């Protein structure tokens, strides 16, 4: 208790909010515009989709493992500082790669940009000369197959260089979010102030809105070519590196604390979700929403650019979407009085479907803005419903773990599938049909989800406060036995309440 009194909770929350704001601001200066930069380099849609999908897969596999290792070795601060610094440095490597057609890039200033691979670039700079003379025929065949692999056109050379760089970038950037988040929660929990943790959720959205709108405004006011052959889109990378540098001092003083008792939290969360049919339906909805959002995020700016939008219009629309999403907590109280989270879930997915369908019919520079303002009732409402249903199935202390599991399913697994599929759909059918296909998929799920929920048993939130206040003399030694004991007591308590309610109704 003495240690908790010495902790300044307001100062800790202020530092964490400032860091989250700057880090999110830096990320949104570049990441939403990254696929647009790939288009200017000359990558095809399916190549862009593969690069972004690989980025999500690296994050899916590496983020939980890196967070666990940082906790195990007690190196959270070193991981956070290294991630901020190294991610800014690795991202700048993408500026070293020349475009497939420099003339197409230099003539692009925000209007329609469709770089075409020039005819003289069908073969790359890598050429090999094999012997026809004597020697072992098997060795000659192996060398010939190796040469055929290395000889590729300029576009594919660029694709592999970008793919490798983006994967390395994600390796150094992915550990930051969960590592900093875990450290802050453990710090607040040690100070008996974990209830203040929820107040940090709006700051990343506000930082993202400022970063996207500010970077879009800055880039739109620059000349097409900054110096030499450097296109003005390179300013996004410089903004990302500059704002990341501002976040470094805050990373050095972030409030962190180690709690090794939470080591297997994700595995426990997976068991809890697997044991509830409604939680599984929520997980499927989160994954489908992640696929839809990934496809929209990857190719919406392409669609806007084809209809005359510049970085100014794009940044303003992105900023409006994040501000709208951040505003949903102000309406959550009224929504919860009218609708349960289970009913909000299909309605939010329906709003996402309507957004996607609207994007397929853009006709001007600002026409995407009205749909972006629906982010409050789309992504904002959907994630509120996902968190609420996650709280219903979680045991005490596991709420964050269930939320992180849903986040990984949506942002990483669903994001990877959406990027992969989106790139190939754009290649085969075009941008408009990508958004219509995503809208149709979400619309079908919006119809199926209520029916599946109706056939699933209702999940009643267990009142654990009475269990925690009860005598713990018969508690078991292991975590798994303790959880089963809690659940047995809670189920028995719930059955008694239902019987008493039934008797009162008969009386």
C-alpha positions, 0 to 999 in steps of 0.5 A, a space after each residue: 500500500 505504501 508503494 501504491 501511494 507513491 505512484 502518481 497515476 495522473 502523471 503515468 496516464 499523461 505520459 502513456 497518452 502522450 506516447 500513444 498519441 505521438 506513436 499513432 500520429 507517426 504511424 498514420 503519417 505513412 501507413 495509410 498512404 503506403 499502398 499509394 506509394 507502392 502504386 507510384 513505384 509501379 507494383 501491380 495490385 496483386 503484388 501490393 496485396 501480397 506485400 500488405 498481407 505478408 506484413 499482417 502475417 508477420 505481425 500475427 506470428 511475431 507480436 505475441 511472441 515478442 511481447 512474451 519474450 520482453 516480459 520473460 527477460 524483463 526488457 520491455 523498455 529496451 524493446 519499445 525504444 528499439 522498436 520506435 528507432 529501428 522502425 523509423 530507420 527501416 521504413 526509410 529504406 523504401 525510398 532507395 528503390 527506384 520506380 519501374 518507370 521514373 517518367 510515370 512517377 515524376 508526372 504524377 501529382 495526385 491525379 490518376 496514377 497508373 504506372 505501366 511497365 515500359 517495354 524495355 524493362 521486360 528483363 532486369 539487370 540481372 543476366 547470366 552467361 552459362 557454358 555450352 562447352 563441356 562439363 557435367 550435364 547435371 551441374 549445367 542443368 542446375 546452373 541453368 535453373 538457378 539462372 532462370 530463377 534470377 533473371 526476372 523483369 524489373 517489376 518483380 525485382 522491385 516487388 521482392 525488394 519491397 516485400 523483404 523490406 516491409 517484412 523486416 520493418 514489421 519485425 521491428 515495429 510489431 512488438 511495440 503496441 502490446 509490449 507498451 500496453 502490457 507494461 502500462 496495465 501492470 503498472 496501473 494494476 500494481 497501483 490499484 488503478 487498473 480502472 483508469 486503463 480504459 481512459 487511454 483508448 481514445 488517444 491513439 485514434 486522435 493521434 491517427 486523425 492528426 497524423 493522416 490529416 496533417 501529412 495529407 495537407 503537407 504533401 499536397 502543398 509540395 511540388 511534384 518533385 522535391 529534389 532530383 527524382 524524389 517524388 513528394 510522396 517521400 514526405 510521408 516517410 520523413 514525417 513518420 521518422 520525424 514524429 517517431 523521433 519526438 516519441 523517443 524521449 517519452 518511450 524512455 520514461 514510460 510507466 512500466 512494471 513487470 508482472 510475470 504471472 500473466 505469461 499464458 494469458 492468450 492461451 487462457 483467452 483462447 480456451 474461454 472463447 472456444 468454450 462459448 458459441 457466441 464468443 466464437 461467432 464474435 470472433 468470426 465477425 471480427 475476422 470478417 470485419 478485419 478482412 473488409 477493413 484491410 481491403 478498404 484500407 489497402 485500395 480505397 486511396 487508389 479508388 479516390 485517386 482514380 476519381 481526382 482526389 489528392 493527398 489533401 482529400 485523402 488525409 481529410 477523409 482518413 482523419 474524419 473517419 478516425 475522429 468519427 470512430 473516437 466519438 462512439 464512446 460518447 454514444 455508447 451509453 445510449 446505445 447500450 440502453 437501446 440495444 445489446 452488444 449481440 444486436 449491435 454486432 450485425 448492425 455495425 457489420 451492415 454499416 461497414 457493408 454500406 460503406 464498401 458499397 458506397 465506395 464502389 460508386 465514387 464520382 469526385 474528389 470529396 465524395 468518400 467523405 460522407 461514408 467515412 463519417 459513418 466510422 462511428 457506427 461502423 468500426 467504432 460500434 463493432 469494436 465496442 460490441 466485440 469488447 462487451 461480448 469479450 467481457 461476458 466470457 472472460 474470467 477476472 483479469 482475462 478481459 484484456 487477453 480476450 480483447 487482444 485475441 479478438 484484435 489479433 484475429 481481426 487486424 492480423 489474420 483477417 487483415 492478411 486474408 483481406 489484403 491477399 484476396 483484395 489484390 487479386 480481385 482488383 487485378 481480375 475485376 477492378 477496384 469497384 468490384 472489390 468493394 461490391 464483393 466485400 459489401 456482399 460478403 458482409 451483407 450475407 454475414 449480417 443475415 446469418 449472424 442473428 440466426 446463428 446467435 438465436 440458436 446459440 445459448 445466451 451467455 450470462 455475465 458471472 458475478 465474480 465479486 461474490 466469489 472473490 469475497 467468499 471463503 477461499 479455504 477450498 481453493 486449489 493450487 493451480 490456475 486451471 483448477 482455480 478457474 474450474 472451481 470458480 466456474 463450478 461455483 458460479 454455475 451453481 449460483 446461477 442455477 439457484 438464482 434461476 430456480 428462485 426466479 421460477 418459484 417467484 413467478 409461480 407464486 
